[in-house]
Amino acid sequence: MIKFAEVMDIIEHIYQKNRRVFLFQSGENKSQSYIDFVCKCVSNIKQKFNDVTIILCLGNLSYNQYRQLRVPAVVNRMSSISGFRQMGG
């Protein structure tokens, strides 16, 4: 798996090229440590660059994992993810 510092370096580089929308995409990885890692990355990105939009495409997760990702400090809009809509989010 990519390291946290590498993610931040990539985002910094892309941000400097005036990109403001970032997509995190992965296959089916329901590991809680992976979800924690994504939350850490997204939270830090949003703190450093508050004018960006982050889109998560992470496959089917548990209800609690979707809830964790929906924390306002991490992701502002999760309702566009169909899996979450089906779960009542």
CYANA upper distance limits for C-alpha pairs under 8 A (distance plus 0.5 A):
  2 ILE  CA      6 GLU  CA      7.08
  2 ILE  CA      7 VAL  CA      7.48
  3 LYS  CA      7 VAL  CA      6.97
  4 PHE  CA      8 MET  CA      6.87
  4 PHE  CA     37 PHE  CA      8.34
  4 PHE  CA     41 CYS  CA      7.21
  5 ALA  CA      9 ASP  CA      6.61
  6 GLU  CA     10 ILE  CA      6.66
  7 VAL  CA     11 ILE  CA      6.69
  7 VAL  CA     41 CYS  CA      7.83
  8 MET  CA     12 GLU  CA      6.53
  8 MET  CA     41 CYS  CA      8.01
  8 MET  CA     45 ILE  CA      7.75
  9 ASP  CA     13 HIS  CA      6.69
 10 ILE  CA     14 ILE  CA      6.68
 11 ILE  CA     15 TYR  CA      6.36
 11 ILE  CA     45 ILE  CA      8.20
 12 GLU  CA     16 GLN  CA      6.70
 13 HIS  CA     17 LYS  CA      7.25
 14 ILE  CA     18 ASN  CA      7.43
 14 ILE  CA     19 ARG  CA      6.35
 15 TYR  CA     19 ARG  CA      5.55
 15 TYR  CA     20 ARG  CA      6.93
 20 ARG  CA     51 ASP  CA      7.41
 20 ARG  CA     52 VAL  CA      5.08
 20 ARG  CA     53 THR  CA      6.65
 21 VAL  CA     52 VAL  CA      6.20
 21 VAL  CA     53 THR  CA      5.19
 21 VAL  CA     54 ILE  CA      6.31
 21 VAL  CA     55 ILE  CA      7.98
 22 PHE  CA     52 VAL  CA      8.00
 22 PHE  CA     53 THR  CA      6.78
 22 PHE  CA     54 ILE  CA      5.35
 22 PHE  CA     55 ILE  CA      6.62
 23 LEU  CA     54 ILE  CA      6.36
 23 LEU  CA     55 ILE  CA      5.20
 23 LEU  CA     56 LEU  CA      6.45
 23 LEU  CA     57 CYS  CA      7.81
 24 PHE  CA     54 ILE  CA      7.92
 24 PHE  CA     55 ILE  CA      6.67
 24 PHE  CA     56 LEU  CA      5.42
 24 PHE  CA     57 CYS  CA      6.51
 24 PHE  CA     58 LEU  CA      7.92
 25 GLN  CA     56 LEU  CA      6.66
 25 GLN  CA     57 CYS  CA      5.13
 25 GLN  CA     58 LEU  CA      6.08
 26 SER  CA     57 CYS  CA      7.03
 26 SER  CA     58 LEU  CA      5.60
 26 SER  CA     59 GLY  CA      7.57
 27 GLY  CA     58 LEU  CA      6.77
 27 GLY  CA     59 GLY  CA      6.56
 28 GLU  CA     58 LEU  CA      7.17
 28 GLU  CA     59 GLY  CA      5.69
 28 GLU  CA     60 ASN  CA      7.12
 28 GLU  CA     61 LEU  CA      8.49
 29 ASN  CA     34 TYR  CA      7.62
 29 ASN  CA     58 LEU  CA      7.86
 29 ASN  CA     59 GLY  CA      7.93
 29 ASN  CA     61 LEU  CA      8.46
 30 LYS  CA     34 TYR  CA      7.78
 30 LYS  CA     35 ILE  CA      7.82
 30 LYS  CA     60 ASN  CA      8.25
 30 LYS  CA     61 LEU  CA      6.35
 30 LYS  CA     62 SER  CA      8.07
 31 SER  CA     35 ILE  CA      7.05
 32 GLN  CA     36 ASP  CA      6.59
 32 GLN  CA     65 GLN  CA      8.24
 33 SER  CA     37 PHE  CA      6.63
 34 TYR  CA     38 VAL  CA      6.75
 35 ILE  CA     39 CYS  CA      6.69
 35 ILE  CA     65 GLN  CA      7.50
 35 ILE  CA     69 LEU  CA      8.32
 36 ASP  CA     40 LYS  CA      6.66
 37 PHE  CA     41 CYS  CA      6.68
 38 VAL  CA     42 VAL  CA      6.55
 39 CYS  CA     43 SER  CA      6.34
 39 CYS  CA     68 GLN  CA      8.42
 39 CYS  CA     69 LEU  CA      6.90
 39 CYS  CA     74 VAL  CA      6.77
 40 LYS  CA     44 ASN  CA      6.63
 41 CYS  CA     45 ILE  CA      6.60
 42 VAL  CA     46 LYS  CA      6.58
 42 VAL  CA     54 ILE  CA      7.99
 42 VAL  CA     74 VAL  CA      6.33
 42 VAL  CA     75 VAL  CA      8.06
 43 SER  CA     47 GLN  CA      6.71
 43 SER  CA     73 ALA  CA      6.79
 43 SER  CA     74 VAL  CA      5.26
 43 SER  CA     75 VAL  CA      8.43
 44 ASN  CA     48 LYS  CA      6.66
 45 ILE  CA     49 PHE  CA      6.26
 45 ILE  CA     50 ASN  CA      8.20
 46 LYS  CA     50 ASN  CA      5.42
 46 LYS  CA     51 ASP  CA      8.20
 46 LYS  CA     52 VAL  CA      7.48
 46 LYS  CA     73 ALA  CA      8.20
 46 LYS  CA     74 VAL  CA      7.71
 54 ILE  CA     75 VAL  CA      7.86
 60 ASN  CA     83 GLY  CA      7.27
 61 LEU  CA     65 GLN  CA      6.54
 61 LEU  CA     66 TYR  CA      7.01
 62 SER  CA     66 TYR  CA      6.90
 63 TYR  CA     67 ARG  CA      6.74
 63 TYR  CA     84 PHE  CA      8.18
 63 TYR  CA     87 MET  CA      7.53
 64 ASN  CA     68 GLN  CA      6.61
 65 GLN  CA     69 LEU  CA      6.77
 66 TYR  CA     70 ARG  CA      6.67
 66 TYR  CA     84 PHE  CA      7.18
 67 ARG  CA     71 VAL  CA      7.29
 69 LEU  CA     74 VAL  CA      6.88
 69 LEU  CA     75 VAL  CA      6.83
 69 LEU  CA     78 MET  CA      8.45
 70 ARG  CA     74 VAL  CA      7.11
 70 ARG  CA     75 VAL  CA      5.87
 70 ARG  CA     76 ASN  CA      7.54
 70 ARG  CA     77 ARG  CA      7.85
 70 ARG  CA     78 MET  CA      6.48
 71 VAL  CA     75 VAL  CA      6.62
 71 VAL  CA     76 ASN  CA      8.12
 72 PRO  CA     76 ASN  CA      5.70
 78 MET  CA     84 PHE  CA      7.82
 78 MET  CA     89 GLY  CA      8.44
 79 SER  CA     84 PHE  CA      7.05
 79 SER  CA     85 ARG  CA      6.57
 79 SER  CA     89 GLY  CA      6.87
 80 SER  CA     84 PHE  CA      8.39
 80 SER  CA     85 ARG  CA      7.89
 81 ILE  CA     85 ARG  CA      6.96
 82 SER  CA     86 GLN  CA      6.74
 83 GLY  CA     87 MET  CA      7.05
 84 PHE  CA     88 GLY  CA      7.08
 84 PHE  CA     89 GLY  CA      5.80
 85 ARG  CA     89 GLY  CA      5.50
